[in-house]
């Protein structure tokens, strides 16, 4: 299983929080062979974002300078990196 599909399953453990989209979604539907990154549409609630951040931390992901995965940021219509 690709890491992006595994992450999506973990993001959604217990309830729907994220939907895989963009290039990886096209790969999942076998319309492309590869995509270099993962993109998700996520729920903006703080508990949902906290679960997603905790899941990412389990894989060693950490914040780097850029758009934060934060409820205030997403509510304003911005994307996160």
C-alpha positions in Angstrom: 0.0 0.0 0.0 1.3 3.4 -0.9 2.2 5.7 2.1 -0.4 8.2 1.0 -3.2 5.7 1.1 -2.0 4.4 4.5 -1.8 8.0 5.9 -5.4 8.6 4.6 -6.6 5.5 6.4 -4.9 6.6 9.6 -6.2 10.2 9.3 -9.7 8.7 9.0 -9.5 6.2 11.8 -12.8 6.5 13.7 -14.3 9.2 11.4 -13.8 10.9 8.1 -11.3 13.7 8.4 -9.4 13.8 5.1 -9.9 12.9 1.5 -6.9 12.1 -0.8 -7.0 14.4 -3.8 -4.9 15.7 -6.7 -2.0 13.6 -8.1 -2.2 10.7 -5.6 -6.0 10.4 -6.2 -5.2 10.1 -10.0 -2.6 7.4 -9.2 -5.1 5.6 -7.0 -7.6 5.4 -9.8 -4.8 4.2 -12.2 -5.0 7.2 -14.5 -1.3 8.1 -13.8 1.7 6.1 -12.8 3.2 8.4 -10.2 2.9 11.7 -8.3 5.6 13.2 -6.1 3.6 14.4 -3.2 0.3 14.0 -1.3 -2.6 16.4 -1.1 -5.7 16.1 1.1 -8.9 18.0 1.6 -9.2 18.0 5.4 -11.9 19.0 8.0 -11.1 22.3 9.6 -12.0 21.4 13.2 -9.2 21.5 15.8 -9.7 18.0 17.0 -9.5 16.7 13.4 -6.4 18.7 12.7 -4.8 17.6 15.9 -5.4 13.9 15.0 -3.9 14.5 11.6 -0.8 16.2 13.1 -0.4 13.4 15.6 -0.6 10.8 12.8 2.1 12.7 10.8 4.3 13.0 13.9 4.3 9.2 14.2 6.0 9.1 10.9 8.6 11.7 11.9 7.0 14.6 10.2 7.6 18.0 11.8 6.6 21.6 11.1 8.9 23.5 8.7 8.6 27.1 7.7 5.5 27.5 5.6 1.7 27.5 5.9 0.6 25.9 9.1 -1.9 23.0 9.5 -4.0 25.3 11.7 -7.8 25.8 12.0 -7.5 29.6 11.8 -5.4 29.4 8.6 -7.7 27.0 6.9 -10.9 28.9 7.9 -9.5 32.0 6.1 -9.4 30.0 2.9 -5.6 29.4 2.8 -4.0 26.0 2.2 -1.3 24.4 4.3 2.1 23.0 3.3 
